[in-house]
Amino acid sequence: MIKNMIIGQSGGPTAVINSSLAGAIEYGLQSEKIGKIYGMLNGIEGLLDNNIVNLTEMFRSLPHELNRLKHSPAMFLGSCRYKLSGEEEEFKKIFKVIDAYNIGYFIYIGGNDSMDTVLKLSDYARENGIDVKVVGIPKTIDNDLVGIDHSPGFGSAAKYIATCVREVAYDTSIYSIKSVHIIEAMGRDAGWLTAASVLARQDNMPAPHLIYLPEVPFSVEQFKEDVKKKLEEYNSVIVVVSEGIKDKNGKYISAKQDKGDDRFGHARLSGTGAYLKSVIENEVGCKVRALEPSVLQRSAGHIASLCDVNEAFNLGSVAVRAAEEGQTGVFSTLRRTSNKPYCVEYLTENVATVANMEKTVPREWINEEGNDVTQEMVTYLRPLIRGVVQTPFRSGLPDYIDIRHLDVKKQRYSD
Amino acid sequence: MIKNMIIGQSGGPTAVINSSLAGAIEYGLQSEKIGKIYGMLNGIEGLLDNNIVNLTEMFRSLPHELNRLKHSPAMFLGSCRYKLSGEEEEFKKIFKVIDAYNIGYFIYIGGNDSMDTVLKLSDYARENGIDVKVVGIPKTIDNDLVGIDHSPGFGSAAKYIATCVREVAYDTSIYSIKSVHIIEAMGRDAGWLTAASVLARQDNMPAPHLIYLPEVPFSVEQFKEDVKKKLEEYNSVIVVVSEGIKDKNGKYISAKQDKGDDRFGHARLSGTGAYLKSVIENEVGCKVRALEPSVLQRSAGHIASLCDVNEAFNLGSVAVRAAEEGQTGVFSTLRRTSNKPYCVEYLTENVATVANMEKTVPREWINEEGNDVTQEMVTYLRPLIRGVVQTPFRSGLPDYIDIRHLDVKKQRYSD
């Protein structure tokens, strides 16, 4: 019997979540087992609120838009930060909607929390004899998911950060005065993205000169010494720090600035980089800038990694194929089979192995001093940023797809 | 008689100063009147220190590198912030080096201060009967030069800022909660770059919702009201402010936060955006982020405007041709002859008309409320960001040229 499919996106944006969505839709449109493809607006919240669109109608009449979707950052369907309570009433509400839409395939793109949703829903369906296959598609710029060689979204953010370091290095190299630039990368507890800045170091470019990950306790004293030492050798020193570096007591460095008196009502600093800037300014005394690319690093579709885009797309297809074949409680994943040439194979794994777990950087991939990464890390990272995307441009700007521009109302389900 | 040419770069970086350098070198290599082409390292400072390279040897043996130079940001030859004292001794020192290298053509790429250098040197040469033609090539991301329709470097920075706004807008659109993003653009006294954020507003995208230029006095109270009003209509409000906005007494808004007590040694905020973030957090109370693209906006060669790259290249050629033809004390410039289709013509103008002057945004191109720009501004800006550059990539990263990788020592002049 033909059943319909529903798909949603959840968590924080990346440059390639829509690539996975495009891969899932493309596979679904061609499947003989799958009827209509629905999209939840704002993830599971959209499901609960019956905020659902018909993606089959949307993309069957606009097939070229599927390629634009593949190359558009953020989340076409919108996101949510909704963690299932696990209560019976909530499950009943969800499966009532699933039944109303005759859903047989439930696909969810997201990170750790979303994989928890996949786990809970698949367990509930199984335990209650409901014939719905629930499959996850992984994503996160943080690269902290277990059960996968690297997370879709990470390669593009990595390419963005490495490009920033290179462009900042060119920018600062023009003067013959001493300067320090501190770039703060995302990744609260896992330092993968910070580590990826090392890729800028090709063609004898020494930047970044120092790299600090949250996996190693951070000492402000040691940091000052490290910077001073590098300034002896280089005019312009570029430092990349994770937003989540902590001191030996586990306290975030970014929290250090919060102890000040704010009775004057002036704002407190929020960034780790901004705090370290003040340290260098006050105690080393050269020109210092702190740069926080913030959300730009996760939504820069115009400089996404083609490798990342294609893998995300494939993981979307693989997930729908798995559901179609009857798998449930799994997520699509990839395994690196070779580094030279870089090859991966696609498969599925039990979602229970990834939900609510976190993969941090192994200590042996960080140098002994804790201010750089090792060659193993470089070898691991290098292939992930390869390939140049052909971002569609119009009137000089990236021409991304936007659900608000398609006639969504027409596609809304009504019974 | 064949004379040599020398060229230098000065001031802050842009994405296309090297395009102008490439245009000047290409023209110079083909000229029958021009002998060797020398480059000053770090501008006029390099000239004074005899820190000079032979660009003819460098690029004649590596012709394909000239195209790479055209597409590399920042400054191949390095920069300086050196203002001529105007003293006789300094002039004598400069012209002694010029004589030693048999220079007949002196080309200088830069902003206001550099045009002052061109003016002083050309005046001195003329008054002292020295046969050296001194010609400037304009550049600045700020677009505040007079005597030119728009400055090379501005279009690329404008494209970067507009792209940022679009990508941030996609990033923030995914949640259905209220949020404010404040993007701080460069341009201390001229709001052109901030204004260029308006270009993001194509395809019914409402972002940026508010735009504040330094040309209009900024009221924090009015700002809060503006933001509140926009939040009634939109979930996600994106504001672009110039780093140089000032209150009605002419005091920089960014200076407001400096009044606090810093006896605890914690750092002070430096950014206008960061200050306004605290205002909204404290008094409107929704999620707020401040983004400061900082130097990334001026050195992002990977998303430069092709229109800008080509115009900068042509202005380089035009300047050398003018010098070759015997003009001095001029700079190469462009005039817009048509908007639809967009056309420019190249010419030269007396450098005395631009040196030390500043072109700010006319009040009538800003809306009455002072929180947006008018359609005239959009019409002026639109063509300047057009065209996609084919940035050379290698191993996944932009493959920019770097003088440190060429064998510079060999090219050094020695007598």
Interface residues (C-beta under 8 A of the other chain):
Chain A: Q9 P13 N42 E45 S72 P73 A74 M75 G78 S79 C80 R81 K159 A162 T163 C164 R166 E167 V168 Y170 D171 T172 S173 I174 Y175 S176 H181 L199 A200 Q202 D203 N204 M205 K256 Q257 K259 G260 D261 D262 F264 G265 H266 A267 R268 L269 A274 Y275 K277 S278 V279 E281 N282 R289 L291 E292 P293 S294 V295 L296 R298 S299 A300 G301 H302 I303 S305 C307 R382 I385 R386 G387 V388 F393 R394 S395 G396 L397 P398 D399 Y400 D402 R404 H405
Chain B: Q9 P13 N42 E45 S72 P73 A74 M75 G78 S79 C80 R81 K159 A162 T163 C164 R166 E167 V168 Y170 D171 T172 S173 I174 Y175 S176 H181 L199 A200 Q202 D203 N204 M205 K256 Q257 K259 G260 D261 D262 F264 G265 H266 A267 R268 L269 S270 A274 Y275 K277 S278 E281 N282 R289 L291 E292 P293 S294 V295 L296 R298 S299 A300 G301 H302 I303 S305 C307 R382 I385 R386 G387 V388 F393 R394 S395 G396 L397 P398 D399 Y400 D402 R404 H405
